[in-house]
Amino acid sequence: MDHIPLKRPHFFFTTAPLPCPYLQGRLERKIVTELSGPDAEMLHEALSRAGFRRSHSIAYTPACPGCNACIPVRILVDEFRPKRTMRRIARQNANLRIRQSSARATAEQYRLFSRYQESRHAGGDMALMGFYDYRSMVEDSPIETFLAEFRGQDNQLKAVVLTDCMSDGLSAVYSFYDPDGPSASLGSYMILWLVEEARRLGLPYVYLGYWIADSSKMSYKARFTPLEAFGPGGWRALKLDDAKGEADETETH
């Protein structure tokens, strides 16, 4: 991992334990730090390469008592080859129109986001988010961030992915899609699109956040091989063994 020098010290804090949203009966705790000031982008690069994720202007990583199930993973773009099922997903969605824009929230996006939350994550914290909460999630970024909107031939918004730009890759922050439309594996398609976009830009990685082998919400990431995982020895090839990633799609974490 490249060493990125920082110009000033940064302070890290530990959150209070809360129920884990992914593994029943476990507690979630995080190490967090603020991304602010002239070093924000440099700090984000350094922390992302050390397994951290970004939310708003905060970088975080799990520090859960007695648990290390959350494994940061990234796709090796140059080595990735879509499997037959993924090629089918790409064909199914080939008629979508894709528009990239700066990270600006709209009422149309929020309506789709709310429908997605109510359908897939009813009762969760994000299902309670109002428009201004959603706007904060999208727009409160101290680094270069963009939105990609996926629209059907009728110009209806079908899916959205919020993405951070890094010097060595694209980092999928959050994605959501039409929960009521015909099954087209839109969540998987957005990852496939990010891989091709990173390839077009000459970037070696797509950062997918945390893979959790025993969580159906996260196990789908195991299909996007080859993957690298971050651990005590840095980034290494992820050995999936029997993990097949059967869950089709959910949000990035």
C-alpha positions in Angstrom: 0.0 0.0 0.0 1.4 3.4 -1.0 2.2 5.7 1.9 0.3 9.0 1.7 1.9 11.7 3.9 -0.6 13.9 5.8 0.2 17.5 6.8 -1.5 17.6 10.2 -2.7 15.2 12.9 -6.2 13.8 12.8 -8.2 12.6 15.7 -10.2 9.3 15.7 -13.1 8.4 17.9 -15.0 5.3 18.8 -18.8 5.1 18.7 -21.0 3.6 21.3 -22.0 -0.1 20.7 -25.3 -0.5 18.8 -27.2 -3.6 17.5 -25.5 -4.8 14.3 -27.8 -4.3 11.2 -26.3 -7.2 9.4 -25.7 -10.0 11.9 -28.4 -10.7 14.5 -27.3 -10.7 18.1 -24.1 -8.9 17.6 -23.0 -5.3 18.4 -21.7 -2.8 16.0 -19.0 -0.3 16.9 -17.0 2.0 14.6 -13.8 4.1 14.6 -14.6 7.4 12.9 -12.8 10.6 11.9 -13.8 13.8 10.2 -12.8 14.5 6.6 -12.3 18.2 6.5 -9.9 21.0 5.6 -7.3 21.0 2.9 -6.2 17.5 3.7 -9.6 15.9 3.3 -9.0 14.3 -0.1 -5.6 13.0 0.8 -6.9 11.6 4.1 -9.8 9.9 2.3 -7.3 8.3 -0.1 -5.1 7.0 2.7 -8.0 5.7 4.8 -9.9 4.1 1.9 -6.7 2.2 1.1 -6.7 1.0 4.7 -10.3 -0.3 4.6 -12.3 2.7 5.7 -15.5 3.9 4.1 -17.0 7.4 3.7 -20.4 8.7 4.9 -21.1 12.4 4.6 -17.8 14.0 5.8 -17.0 11.1 8.1 -14.6 8.2 7.4 -15.3 5.0 9.4 -14.3 1.4 9.9 -15.8 -1.3 12.0 -14.3 -2.0 15.4 -16.8 -4.4 16.8 -16.1 -6.3 20.0 -15.4 -9.9 19.3 -16.2 -9.7 15.6 -14.3 -9.2 12.4 -16.9 -10.2 9.9 -16.8 -7.0 7.9 -14.1 -7.4 5.2 -13.3 -4.5 2.9 -13.2 -5.7 -0.7 -12.4 -4.2 -4.1 -12.7 -5.6 -7.6 -9.6 -6.0 -9.8 -10.8 -4.2 -12.9 -8.2 -5.4 -15.4 -8.8 -9.0 -14.3 -12.6 -8.9 -14.1 -14.5 -11.0 -16.7 -18.3 -11.1 -16.4 -19.8 -14.5 -16.0 -22.6 -15.7 -18.2 -25.3 -14.5 -15.7 -23.6 -11.1 -15.6 -23.5 -10.9 -19.4 -27.3 -11.6 -19.4 -27.8 -8.8 -16.9 -25.9 -6.4 -19.1 -28.0 -7.4 -22.1 -31.3 -7.0 -20.1 -30.3 -3.4 -19.2 -28.6 -2.4 -22.4 -31.5 0.0 -23.3 -31.0 2.1 -20.1 -29.8 5.6 -20.6 -27.0 6.6 -18.1 -26.4 10.1 -17.1 -23.5 11.2 -14.8 -23.8 14.4 -12.9 -22.3 16.2 -9.9 -23.6 15.0 -6.5 -26.9 17.0 -6.3 -30.0 15.6 -4.8 -33.4 15.9 -6.5 -36.9 15.2 -5.4 -37.2 12.5 -8.1 -34.2 10.7 -6.7 -35.6 10.9 -3.2 -39.0 9.5 -4.2 -37.2 6.4 -5.7 -34.9 6.2 -2.7 -37.9 6.2 -0.3 -39.7 3.5 -2.3 -36.6 1.4 -2.2 -36.2 1.8 1.5 -39.9 1.0 2.2 -39.7 -2.1 0.1 -36.3 -3.5 1.0 -35.4 -2.0 4.4 -38.7 -1.1 6.2 -38.0 -0.3 9.8 -34.4 0.6 9.2 -32.9 4.0 10.0 -32.6 5.0 6.4 -36.3 4.3 5.9 -36.9 7.3 8.2 -34.8 9.7 6.2 -36.5 12.9 5.0 -35.5 14.8 1.9 -33.0 16.9 3.7 -31.4 13.9 5.2 -31.1 12.4 1.8 -29.7 15.6 0.4 -27.1 15.6 3.1 -26.1 12.0 2.3 -25.6 12.9 -1.4 -24.2 16.4 -1.2 -22.1 16.5 2.0 -18.9 15.2 0.5 -15.5 16.8 1.0 -14.1 15.0 -2.1 -15.0 14.5 -5.7 -18.2 12.6 -5.8 -20.7 12.0 -8.6 -24.2 10.5 -9.3 -25.0 8.1 -12.1 -28.7 8.0 -13.0 -30.1 5.0 -15.0 -33.3 5.8 -16.9 -35.6 3.7 -19.1 -36.9 4.5 -22.5 -39.8 6.3 -21.0 -37.3 8.5 -19.1 -38.4 7.1 -15.8 -35.6 7.0 -13.2 -34.8 3.3 -12.5 -31.6 3.3 -10.4 -29.0 5.6 -8.9 -25.5 5.0 -7.7 -23.5 7.6 -5.6 -19.8 7.2 -6.2 -16.5 8.6 -4.8 -13.6 9.3 -7.2 -10.2 8.2 -6.1 -6.8 8.2 -7.8 -6.8 4.4 -8.0 -10.4 3.6 -8.5 -14.1 4.3 -8.0 -15.8 3.7 -4.6 -19.5 2.8 -4.6 -21.0 4.7 -1.7 -24.6 3.9 -2.0 -27.0 2.6 -4.7 -30.8 2.1 -4.9 -33.2 1.1 -7.6 -36.9 0.7 -8.5 -38.1 -2.1 -6.2 -41.4 -2.6 -8.1 -40.2 -2.9 -11.7 -39.5 -6.2 -13.5 -36.6 -8.1 -12.1 -33.5 -6.8 -14.0 -30.8 -7.2 -11.3 -30.3 -3.4 -11.3 -28.0 -3.5 -8.3 -25.7 -5.9 -10.0 -25.9 -4.0 -13.2 -24.7 -0.8 -11.5 -21.6 -2.6 -10.3 -20.9 -3.9 -13.8 -21.3 -0.3 -15.0 -18.8 1.0 -12.4 -16.3 -1.7 -13.5 -16.5 -0.6 -17.1 -16.4 3.1 -16.1 -13.2 2.4 -14.1 -11.8 0.5 -17.0 -12.6 3.4 -19.3 -10.8 5.8 -17.0 -7.8 3.6 -16.6 -8.4 3.0 -12.9 -7.4 -0.4 -11.4 -10.1 -0.9 -8.7 -13.8 -0.6 -7.8 -14.2 -0.4 -4.0 -17.4 -2.2 -2.9 -17.3 -1.6 0.8 -17.6 -4.5 3.2 -18.3 -8.1 2.4 -19.9 -10.2 5.1 -20.0 -13.9 4.3 -22.9 -14.7 6.7 -25.1 -11.7 5.7 -27.4 -12.2 2.8 -27.5 -8.4 2.3 -23.7 -8.4 1.6 -22.9 -11.8 0.2 -23.7 -10.9 -3.4 -20.4 -9.1 -3.6 -18.6 -12.4 -3.7 -19.8 -12.9 -7.3 -17.6 -10.1 -8.6 -14.3 -11.9 -8.7 -11.4 -11.5 -8.6 -11.7 -9.6 -5.4 -9.0 -8.3 -3.0 -9.7 -8.0 0.7 -8.0 -5.8 3.2 -6.6 -7.4 6.3 -3.6 -7.2 8.7 -1.2 -7.9 5.7 -2.8 -5.2 3.5 -4.7 -6.0 0.3 -4.7 -9.7 -0.6 -6.7 -12.0 -2.9 -9.9 -13.0 -1.3 -10.3 -16.7 -0.9 -14.0 -17.3 -1.2 -14.0 -21.1 -0.7 -17.7 -22.0 -0.6 -19.1 -18.5 -0.4 -21.2 -18.1 -3.6 -22.9 -14.7 -3.0 -26.4 -15.9 -3.6 -28.2 -12.7 -2.6 -28.8 -10.8 -5.8 -28.5 -7.2 -4.8 -28.7 -4.7 -2.0 -27.1 -1.4 -1.1 -23.3 -0.8 -0.8 -22.1 -0.5 2.7 
